[in-house]
Amino acid sequence: MESKEGESMVYNFEQAIREGFIKSEEKGMEKGIEKGLEKGLEKGRIEERLEIARTALSEGLPVELVKKLTGLEIEKLKDLEKEKANPH
């Protein structure tokens, strides 16, 4: 009788470990998806700021004003101006 009880306990323990692994994997996947979405959204915000800066610079707004409006660094804005002057 003890053998069956022992086997049952081992089975229950193994089952609990499997369920724990599955739950951990699911949580890991959820976190990965969240991080991916966050990175994607951040990249989109950066691209949007760059596009606004390009438009503002092409309209002749001063670099300092564009910096203030977009939060982009002066060096990046100067690079954008160079791109405008030398399109590929």
N, C-alpha and C positions, 0 to 999 in steps of 0.2 A: 504494500500500500504506500509506503513511504516513497518508493521509486516513482510512482505515478504523480504523487504530490510534488516531488522534486523536479520531475520533467515538466509539470505544469508551471511551476515557478520559473524555471529556466525559459520556457516558451513565453510566458508573460513578460519576463525581463527582456528577452530578445525583441519581442513585439514593441515594448515601450521604447527601446533604443531605436528601432526602425522608425517609429512614429516621430521620435525626437529629431532624427536626421531629416526626415521629410519636412517637418515644420521649420527646421533651421535652413534648409535649402530654399523653401518658399520665402522665408523672411529675407534671405540673402538676395534672391531674385527681385523681390519688391524693392529693397534698398538700391539695387543696381539700376532698376528702372527709374526710380526717383532721381538718382544721381545723373543718369543719362538725360532725363527731362530737364533737370536744373541746368546742366551744361548746355543743352540745346537752347534753352530759353536765354541763358546768358550770352551765348554766341549770337543769337538773334538780336538781343538788345545792343550788342556791340556793333553788329552790322548796320542796325538802324541808325545808331549815332554816327557812324562813318558816312552813311548816305546823307544824313542831314548836314553833316559838315561839308561834304562835297558840294551839295546844293548851295549852302550858304556861301562857301568860298567862291563858287562860280558866279554867284550874284554880287560878288564884290564886298561882302561883309569883312570887316577887319578880323585878323586871326585871333586877337585877344577876345573879341566878342564871341566868335565861334567857340573858342575854348570855354568861355563862361557858359554858353548855351548847351554844349555837348558834354563837357567834363573831360574831353580828350586833351592829351598833352600837346604842348606847342610843337614838339618834334614830330609827332604824328600828323599834325595839321600841315606842317611844312612839307612832309612827305606827300600828303594829298595834293598840295599845291603843285609840287613837282610832277606828280602823275598827270595833273590837268595840263601842265605845260608840255609834257612829253608823253602823249598817249602811245601805248604800245600797239 
